[in-house]
């Protein structure tokens, strides 16, 4: 019988590990290949035309009535989620008073406004995910906060920094246009506004535009249906805590098994007469080690603890070294496993190739644990097998949940595994998979959000820069920015995107915080010095884009081997997706680049034009 060996040919190591890396690699490839589709990102349906109603705000109780505005502000922030809130907070701290936040929603919160589905929580530790904790004097109640607690914190930040003062909620921007003569942005909205702003900050979010799966017949369903980011509590009853009493006696289907579905499925199962979970690819589900906040720990914290904890996590999850792992969670675990593996070897080979191999082995080990947990929890063997994820841990968003897997032991729950193919068809009565129709009263789409489509399409408006150039045209082959924040041809305009050409961050609010601090610094200086316009120089922008492309290599090699998802442009990474990627530098490098830039006055690489009266 052939002996098992690992990829280095080491038989003993393979036996000690209990898995065969070559076999796993082959299995991962086969599972990925089942899911690759030629239409990749084109497979999804945009929510317009007959599907536009899926976008409607189900949370605003009444319409805010107001006159159209034809005034001017110093800074307009488009988007009131964490990006907009952090920008507003840092601007106010810097002493910039004339700030207006514009958002289509009825309140601050962004993603936490829209996503209120039952079970919603954040799986990044609350002590680092919630920004401005020391500034607001707030301490989360538990390690992993619920969506409701996070939404409240968004409003707390807005109150603390007096950002409610001049908001335009329930207002969709329809166009941004640069007025060269006046050196102002003209902001048009669906409320008839025509405002002017010296500076515009676009904090549109990332997962901000829901999408539907491109399943034939999707318009035909005659039962009730909605997207998870527009939860219809009027139909389901209950709240984000669950108790969905409106689902009693109902046959409910949910399409999608990503991070959102994992959190709401247990609540659906509690009250639905029968729940059908339609799965294309299983999520990886690890243990959620949640606990209430320990008052003794809180009392022990020293000023500055929050940024220190955020930075500690940021550096560790970028593969850097820290003496202590302060957060110590599932995100940093793989780094711990890796370090342990290296320490166990007598003469560790630390060449980049050997390190990649060690990372892969640590990843296999982690995912074997995740798969073993499915077997431990799920009683039916076939269901357990279908729920096992066969891909590298970070090919998809890893999930933590303690109730999701046990839900499949309930008699009123059926996992309908589509074996990587997806739902075949939707009819007026229900959902068809493999020729069988599942009749439903309610169909919920946990099908995620647009990623990889045009930035302006997701934002819902065009940006006309200098000489009428549109942002859509400028970024047609991928974003072109300096630090992911400014783009040539669009003076006085800042992007708070944080995933595009900005530093890689698992903790999204960390990236937003870095960006907000930096742009507030530049705007404050520009206002103090009577700057009319600032615009990134051509050389600086080109150099930054080249740098992004140069370091995107490792990330995109990894993505190429992954199962399709929005992380890898649905299995088809291309030049644009490479260019739209994070800045993958050394641990802490992006923060340092921005710090150095501010230490140098913040205007390096920018073309600055002063008002005539200031010259
Ligand atoms: P995702 O994009 O992750 O999931 C969409 C789901 O729909 C996938 O399971 C996908 O399958 C499935 N799907 C798409 N098309 C079809 C089809 N034709 N037939 C069957 N299934 C289909 O969206 P989510 O809303 O779950 O999550 C989006 C992101 O939001 C997460 O990645 C995460 O970043 C964030 N999030 C974070 C949370 C947190 O705790 N911090 C909680 C919830 C969300 P397939 O996988 O095969 O493509």
Boltz pocket constraint, residues with backbone or C-beta under 6 A from the ligand:
constraints:
  - pocket:
      binder: B
      contacts: [[A, 35], [A, 121], [A, 122], [A, 123], [A, 124], [A, 207], [A, 213], [A, 214], [A, 215], [A, 255], [A, 256], [A, 257], [A, 258], [A, 259], [A, 260], [A, 261], [A, 263], [A, 278], [A, 279], [A, 280], [A, 281], [A, 282], [A, 397], [A, 418], [A, 420], [A, 421], [A, 422], [A, 423], [A, 446], [A, 447], [A, 448], [A, 449], [A, 564], [A, 565], [A, 566]]
      max_distance: 6.0
